[in-house]
Amino acid sequence: MPLVIGTRLGPYQILAPLGAGGMGEVYRALDTRLGRDIAIKLLPEAVAQAPDRLARFEREARLLAALNHPNVGAIYEFENQDGRPFLVLELIPGETLAERLKKSPVPVAAAVPIAIQIAQGLEAAHERGILHRDLKPANLKITPENQVKVLDFGLGKAVADDAAAVPNSLSPTQSMEGTMPGVILGTAPYLSPEQARGRPADRRSDIWAFGCVLYEMLTARRAFPGETLSDILAGVLRGEPDWNALPAETPPEVRAVLRRCLRKDPAKRMQHIADARLELEESLAEPASALPRAGARKSRAAWATAGAMALIALGAWGSVWLRRAPAPPAQRFTMDLPAPQDFQAANNPLAISRDGTRLAYSGILDGKRRLYVRRIDEAEFRPLPGTDDGIDPAFSPDGNWLAFIAAGKLKRIPFSGGAAVEFSQGVTPEGVDWGDVDSVLFNPSYSEGIARAGVQGGKTQLVFHPDSNRDEAAYLWPQALPKSREILFTLIPDFISNIDDAQIVMRAEGGANRVLLKGGFAGRLAASGYLVYAHADSLMAARFDESRGVLTGNPVKVVDGVLCATGGADFAFSETGTLIYAAARAKIRWTLVSMDRAGNVQPLTSFANPVDQMSFSPDERRVAMRLAKANDDIHVYDLERETLERFTFEGGDKFCPIWTPDGKHIVYSSAKSAYDIFWKAVDSTEGPQRLVSGPGSKCGYSISPDGKNLAFVASDPPAPWDIQIVPLEGDRTPRPFLGSHFDELSPAFSPNGHWLAFSSRESGSQQVYVAQFPYKGGKNLVSTDGGEEPLWSRDGNELFYRKGDQLMSVAIDTNPGFHAGKPSVLFTRIFERSDLPVGRSYTLMPDGKHFLAAVRSGAEPVRQLQVVVNWFAELKKKVDAGQ
């Protein structure tokens, strides 16, 4: 009998039916203990009422629950509530491959990555001696993130290592002897010949089914069609697929995999699914020996690349031979990018595998940011699907995976293509390092320190954090040093320091910082025994004594003209000595632009220095802004007269300017004065007055419409950023707004002053919330999938916020209570973020219909990467000569 909605099975509350079939009914349910949605599969009565079959099924379910793989639908529990046995399964969003194939065939470029993920799931199961026995499109789910999940392994049969199998009455892949004809008919097109004859199945039966699925993906037709069960089985036993139905662009490697998977004789069939996976991965890359396809752009570096690969192969061939012969000289060549691109969105946009054979970068093309990859012996880079908004790529130790950041989440994806898997949230783009097989180092937030996340998921661990009492604001760009068990990173003394004032530091867990040098950033230790780091637009290096953990010589410039325009450095090198970098470009200008609700841009004026954190005057004529590296002061730009005037004169970086509602003062923070908040009269010679003092950094964001209260954020590391309110009249004593233990940023008063919008990392990633002002307890979640920098419309009926490069809009109704509508995307447009962890990067213009922001202009985009093979030989020569 079907379950009624609301029924409880132990801690699981039934929410909705999902489907039913020969192997049971499936429901969506809520795990009330963990607060997560799951799937419940009730087993058929034939199983529930047979104690021996139920016991055997339970044993198999317990074994299968240990099959933890990103491409396998997880089994959480096997339960029995009041005589009703059921499985607790991972609830997987998306559509099945069968549903996808009802629309059209899957293009080759998409089908091969899907097949690779299916093979990865099967491979993990086969390694544990587990068969699927019912692989078909209906048992393959594709999530909205294009991750493939193989379902219903729980209905397979665990077999011995010798692959001997006994008939399994629980498997829906039984032949004519079965008792579920509907299931058999749906499964028959994927039965192997040996199964069709009623013989035991082994892993080669799954490989046959895999071939059938791949064929169907490419053609949208079954490999062995038929109107009746007899017709289908006759085709399986004696027929051949229509090979002419395959798309003309199907690579030869894919055709070969299909033929080897669909051989009738199991002894002549492909023996291991890993072999299919490897060949499909190879098919994604054009072989180096292949001639360019007609119309394909020829790489000017093709012959140089071939020579470079010969040198790389020589280096990998044998260190003994290299000790007997002089090191080969460095070889230089360039790699063209698919099109001129911008690297502005990532602090460390380049990555190279440890063996120097694979490359990746984060680039922006046509306003869209993603990762691009190539093997060094290939002709060109290719975009990697599933990496939209991806920045800071980092290779796994074996080079087969890439970790990257997207929308504040840490993800990993196969280099050969496949679904991206999220394994940590709340990440800032300040460097990622895949230091060992199981974990990645990264920055949870700018000032929080360095954390470690397991690539298979689990709890993220904070390794260590900066101490403001020792003039430490941030630890960035970590590198794990396996031999010494220490971590190398860049220490920022205060959060608005010039990046060239940073320090390169080593530290062991539980130990103290050891400063290697001052005046550099983005340091990396090379396997050849040198510390390489960035300073200005150059790479510097010094000899490093690993046994003592100290530098043994003065730094020497080793590469000039490296692009370091984003606060990071656009270079990477392999353990084998291959260096890649982007060359420095012409001077960049920052342009103030007006953007309408569709994202159309109208330039207003440009500056030679970075500009951000804009605030409009109430008279709508002037804009106060932070103009970085221009006297380190607040400036005011008059839109009508097109003039720029310096507003503060004390020196020391000023930031977070806000115009008061009456137009008489500008509020700002000053690094010169302990990061306290000041205000200064606009039309007076009166000097600045201190509004807020105390420990830590502070940044004002919003003043209530009545001019009585300032909302600002403050942090004294390792404490998180906290929203505080200070009265601008009478007793100016700050008080916490929420007082939570999570980063809170970007407070914004509503036009009527009764609400405060803000962002918080309470959920693990940055989200936008709204709470009553004064705070009365509780808050309302506005964003649905991440958000920051909220800003109210002039009438208070709409809230804007940023989600990556998207500007979002949400309808707001506060009468009688608060209600937020469904967020929608206004436009996607890359505009400048502040290089500080605080401050707003856009504002609403006086007409309420346009937004003011800054974009970079004037510099040529990156057209190619510079590559130096055997760079370590040159590095040693330059450093030794410089001593």
Secondary structure by P-SEA (a helix, b strand, c coil): cccccccccccbbbcccccccccbbbbbbbcccccbbbbbbbccccccccaaaaaaaaaaaaaaaacccccccccccccccccbbbbbcccccccccccccccccccaaaaaaaaaaaaaaaaaaaaaccccccccccccccccccccccccccccccccccccccccccccccccccccaaaaaaccccccccccccccccaaaaaaaaaaaaaaaaccccccccccaaaaaaaacccccccccccccccaaaaaaaaaacccccccccccaaaaaaaaaaaaccccccccccccccccaaaaaaaaaaaaaaaaccaaaaaacccccccccccccccccccccccccccccccccbbbbbbbcccbbbbbbbccccccccccccccccccccccccccbbbbbcccccccccccccbbbbccccccccccccccccbbbbbccccccbbbbbcccccccccbbbbccccccccccccccccccbbbbbbbccccccccccccccccccbbbbbcccccccccccccbbbbbbcccbbbbbbbccccccccccccccccccccccccccccccccbbbbbbccccbbbbbbbbbcccbbbbbccccccccccccccccccbbbbbbcccccbbbbbbccccbbbbccccccccccccccccccccccccccccccccccccccccccccccccccbbbbccccccccccccccccccccbbbbbbbccccbbbbbccccccccccccccccccbbbbcccccccbbbbbbccccccbbbbccccccccccccccccbbbbbcccbbbbbbbbcccbbbbcbbbbcbbbbcccccccccccccccccccccccccccccccccbbbbbccaaaaaaaaaaaac
